[in-house]
Amino acid sequence: MGESLDFSIMKVVNHGAYIMGPEVFELENALSEFCGASHSISCSSGTDALALILMAKGVKPGDAVLCPAFTFAATAEVVAWLGASPVFIDVKADTFNIDPVSLAQGLATAKAAGLRPVGVIAVDLFGQAADYNAIEPFCAEHSLWLLDDAAQSFGGTYKGRKIGTIGMATATSFFPAKPLGCYGDGGAIFTDDPDLADIIRSLRVHGQNNNDKYDNQRIGMTGRMDTIQAAVLIEKLKVFEDEIAARNTIADRYNAALADVVDVPRIQESIVSVWAQYTICLRGRDRQAFAASLKAQGVPTAIYYPRPLHKQTAYRHYPVAGNGLPVSDSLAEKVISLPMHPYLDAALQDRIIESVRASLA
Ligand SMILES: *Cc1c(COP(=O)(O)O)cnc(C)c1O
């Protein structure tokens, strides 16, 4: 993509509208067209996307927000920013996503702790959508809003519904290592609610009045996406569908070649994952030795996540659902992610597969 990207970046450098330039709005239109959300609001990062939504909802001290413990810190960090309390929920061993049974326990835990449950942040971990057919009725029954942390899943679908159209709002990230990455930090918010979208657009620029910028109406932040990042994303979005297809081909090849020696990731029926990570579980094997053996053969690996949030220093004082989160604890000990990107060719992938098998022999 070199030339088209160079050209798009230089165009911004030359026109000089570095902040909220025309590419920002062009990208927002393209994102809406891509995912079907009525409102796409670009912003400074995935974390800020989550925060802007919570700020717009007026999340405050005394509120509880239910979220999984087996995720990246930002999911719960934004709740704590606003003085509210994350309540950690366990995940399912086969999908790595929120366990609806634990969700019900978390609600009881929040109430017992004297907190006011206001919403759920579901995470679509490693690119696979969470179990929304179970989560949505739960949220409706208990008057909780539903926010999709789609930092890893933008581009995917859940039973025919595009990521970006589920729940009250969706947050995604364009951090370089995400499936759709820019050349720095970036993120976006998707919603079908025009009033929520208006508030978020205001919060993104210091809470300004969308019509009179020197009358700030609320406390906001510097949450804009740089025009150069929008220019990069416009180009990369054009090939994103093809990249998602390539990631799925690669995941299928890994699954076929490794299912007999490790627990390979399982995608639920009628879900299209974007494979942000290809994460396997070792069957009682020493993970450190496995990673070291692969490294010696030139194959890099990574661990997402070695410690669930409720076991991390900044988060361990927050409530957890039920009597603990055994699945999150156990996954943290045995997951490991293999190289995954759309340009991994078959020969290189075969080398990785051979190395994995040799390391387990
Ligand atoms: C990456 C990530 C974020 C944060 O996105 P940034 O753009 O890095 O701020 C939030 N949630 C999850 C699940 C992520 O993977």
The ligand as a Gaussian input file, in Angstrom:
#p B3LYP/6-31G(d) Opt

LIG

0 1
 C       -6.429000      -2.020000      22.844000
 C       -7.605000      -2.134000      23.718000
 C       -8.199000      -0.997000      24.315000
 C       -7.575000       0.369000      24.280000
 O       -7.306000       0.893000      23.029000
 P       -6.156000       2.000000      22.867000
 O       -6.384000       2.527000      21.489000
 O       -4.845000       1.321000      23.037000
 O       -6.397000       3.050000      23.906000
 C       -9.361000      -1.178000      25.048000
 N       -9.917000      -2.388000      25.206000
 C       -9.371000      -3.500000      24.661000
 C      -10.067000      -4.807000      24.849000
 C       -8.195000      -3.412000      23.914000
 O       -7.669000      -4.518000      23.382000

